[in-house]
Amino acid sequence: MSEESSIPSAFDAGMTFNSRAGMVAVVGAANAGKSSLINRLTGEKVSIVSPVAQTTRNLVRAILTEEDSQVVFLDTPGVHSGGGKKLNQQMNKMARTSTEGVDRVMLVVDRSKTPVMEVEGWMNRLAKEKEVSLLFILNKCDLENRATKTLQEMWEKAAAENECPLVPEWREVSAETGDGVEELKQDLLSSMPLGPYLFPEELISDFPRKLAIGDIIREQYFHRLRQELPHSIAVWIEHLEEKGDTWKIEAHVYVRQNSQKGMVIGNKGRVLKAVRGAAATEIHEAFDVRVNLTIVVKVIKDWDKNFFILRKLGYA
């Protein structure tokens, strides 16, 4: 992961390329498996994942470069209902605007469950498109199929109502087992338009380093607290000192109420210690550095309704 990125300027007319490069927006309802699929496609852990819905909050660019082709995946927050909170509103807005100016839109759906309202919303939105290439991914093909027929009927209805000329490509995959993922990857690489790479080929993400480290810490809390305190937590990297092969990191964990502080710290500090140890190990593996990690828990009342905090955290 790196904060550095480079996007080439417009190229001269008539210039020819042997390489391909393009952008794919990965969209869908919360907990459909978008981040897991992107991690499987790139072979790298670019986005955090957990069993808790709405884990992804930022727009993360994951970069796959193989041979002469590059695909830039836009991993979006899952669109969900109940958008009354400012955080939810910003996440939904981020997801919906991600389809602008991309080469393909990949709608990921959990085919093992009855389609939720947000899936129908996405289909109605995509049915208004006239030019973009649509790819509908039926994820979790290793589980019982409970949705494919309903999803196809849902699209036919949306396309008819919006007079949409687009014919989406349907694919079944499993981000968990890898079934169908290699074929999907090769299809995406070969379908990108001719042109120069959008990012250096060694780059796997342009997600800012501080935000990436904050997500690693937040993921550890998701794994430990699960449904008890999933969306009341935010992590801000207050200080990052990079000296040689050792990084000194001070992370601030935000909670909304005093009653939540004890849960984040745990009895005799056990939760905090476990999170700090696991996160330090993962940061070490991700960046190949030694890590001196300090975690400070702070109560900021209703931080998820504060636009200035949301902007600092990269959610707005």
N, C-alpha and C positions, 0 to 999 in steps of 0.2 A: 504494500500500500504506500502511496506517496501523495503529497500535496501538489506535486509538479505535474503539469499537463501541457500539451501543445496542440493547438488546432491549426491546420494549414490555412493559408489565405486562399482566396479563389484562384483557380488555375486558368491558364490561357485557353481560349477556344482552340479546338483542334488537337489538344494535347492528349496522348494516349497513355493508358496505364495497363500494366499486367496484374495489378492488385485490385482487390475488391474491399469496400468498407461501407458500413451503414449502421443505422441505429434501429433497435427493436424495443418498443415500449412493452413491458410485461405488466399486464393489468388484471384486475379481478377482485372478487370479494375477499374479505379478511380470512386468513387461514386456509386459502386454497392450495398453498404450497409453492407460491411464486419464488420466494427466496431460496427454498430448498432446491428447486429446479435450476435456478441460476447458478447456485453453488455446484450442482452436479454437472451442468453444461460447461462451466469454466474450469472445473477441477480444482477450484480454490474456494476457501471460505471467505467470500466477499461480504455477504449479508448475514446478519445474525438470525437465528431461527429458534423457536421454542414452541411447545404445544399450546401456548396461549395466543389467542387471536390478536391481531393488530400489533404484533411485535415490531414490524418495520414502521418507522416514523419519518424517515428522510427519503429523498430521492437519491438512490445510490446507483452510480454508473459502474457496471462490471464489464471488463474488456476481455474478449476472447480473440486471440490472434493465433492462427494456424496456417502454415504454408504461406499462401499469398492472399489470405482473406482475414478481415477483422470485423467482428460484430460487437457493437457497444450496446449492452442491455441496460435499460432503465428500469431498475427494480423500484416499484412504486408502493406506497402504503396501500393496504387493502381498503377499498371504499366500503363504508359501513353506514348503517342507519343510526339514528340517535345523534345527529350532528349538532346538538345544542351547544356543547362546549367549544371554546375557541380552538383548542388543540384538534378536536375532531374535524372542525370546519377547515382548518388549514391542511390537514392530511388529505381530506377529500378533494380539496381544490388542487393540491399538488398532483394527486393521482389523475384527475380528469384532464389537466392541462398537459400531461406527459405525452399524449398521443399526437401533439402538434409537431409537424415537421419531421416525423420519423419515416423509415422505409417500410417497416412492418409493425403491426400491432398483434401481440400474442396474448389472447385472453385465456387465462388459466382457470379451470373450473375443477372442483372436487367432484368426480363422477360417482363417488361412493355414497353421496348424500343427496337428498332432495334439494334442488336448486333454491337458493335464497333469493330474496327480493333484489339484492344488489346485483346479482348476475343478470336478471332481466333488465335492470337499469343500464348495465354495460351494453347489453345487446341492442337496446333501443338507441343508445348513444352512438354505437358503432354503425348502426344501420343508416345513420345520417351521413356517413362518410361516402365519398364518391370515387376516390382514387387509391387510398392506401390498401396494401395487401394485408388480408386478415388471416390469422392462424389461430384456430380454437384448439386448445390443449385440454384433453380430458385426462386429468392427473389422477393418480392412485388407481391405475389399472390392475394392480395386484389385489385390490379389494373388490367386493361385490359391486356390480354395475347397477346403480339405482337411478341414474339420471340421463343417460345418453339420449334416449328417445324424447324425453321431455325437453332437453336442451335444443335438440334439432327442431322440434315443433316451435319452441320459443323463438328461435332465430327466424324460421320461416314466417312467423307472424310479424315480427319486428321488421323484416325486410319488405314484406308486402305493404305494411302500413306506411313505410317511409319510401317506397318505390326505390329500394336500394339495388343497384345492379351488381354489387359485389358478391362473389361466391367464396366463402371462407374455406380454407383447408382444415380438415379435422384430423387430429392425431391423438392416439392413446399412448400415454407414457406413465412411468412411475418414478418420481424423483427419489423415492425411498430405495427402490431396488435397482434403478438404472434401466429398467426395461424401456426400449424405444428411444432412449435419450441420445445415443450415438447417432442414430439415423436422423433424429431431429437436428442435432448439431451440424451434421454435414449438409443438410438441406438449408439451414440458415446461412452457413458460410458461403455456399454456392449461389444463394439468391441475392446477396448484397450487390449493389451497383458497382460498376467499375469506377475506380478513383483511388486517391492516396489514402493511407491510413489516417484516421482521425486522432489517434494517440500513438506515442512510441510503443513499439511492439513488446517491450519488456514490462509495460505498465499493466496491472490487473485491475486497478481502480483509481479514480481521481478523487475519491471521497476524502475530505480533509482529515488529517491524521488525528487531531484532537477529537473530532466527532467519532472517528472509527474506534479509538480507544474507549471513549465514553460508552459506545454501543457494546463493546466487549464486556465492560463491567455491568452494564444494565442487563445483558443476556444472562449473566450468572445469577442475578437476582430473580429473573424470570424462572430459571430452573429451580430455584430453591423456594420461592414464595408462591409460585403458580397462581392460582386464582385468588389468593388471600390479599395480594397487594399489587396487582399487575400493572395498572396504568397510573398509579399515583406517584411513580418514581421517574425521575429524570437524572441524568448524570452530566455534569459539566466539568471539563478538565481545566481547573483553575491555573495549574502550573505544569509545564512540560519542559524539563531541562535535559537536553541531549548532549552528553559529554562522552566522547569516545564510544566504548561499547556498553555504557551504562546510562539508563534513562531514569531521571528522578521525576515522579509523577505525583501530583496532588489532585485528587478527584473529589468533587463535591457532589454528594447524592442529595437531591431535593425530594422532600415529601411535603404533602399538603397540610398535614395536621400533626399536632404533638403526639397524638395517640399512635401514629404510624411510625414514629421514630424508633420506638422500642422494638417493633417487628423487624425493621431494617437492620438494627444492631444485633438483636437476638439475645437470648439468655446468656449472661456473662460474655457477651460479645461474640458468640459462636458463629452467628450468621455472617457478621462483618468479616471475621477472620477467614471463614471458608470462601467468601466471595473474593476477598483480597488475594488469597493464595491461588485460587483457580484463575482469576483474571490475570494475575502477574505471569502465570505459566503460559496462558494463551497469548498475551502480549509478547512474551519472549519468543514463542514459536512463530508469531506473525512477523515480527520485525528483526529477529535474530540479535537481540540485545539483552543485557541484564536489566532487571527492573527493580527499582525501589519505589513501591507503591504505597501511598497514604490515602486513606478514604475518610472524609469528614462528612457527617450527616447533618443536613440543615433543614429546618422547617421554614418553608416559604408558602404562606397561606395562598391556596388556589393558584399556584404557579401556572397551571395549565390553562388559566383564563387570562394570563398576562401576556399581551402581544410582544412586549419588549424581551421578556424571557424566552418566549417561543422563537423569536427571531435569533437570539443569541445561540440557542440550541440547534438552529438550523431547521426548525419546523415551519418557519414562516418566511 
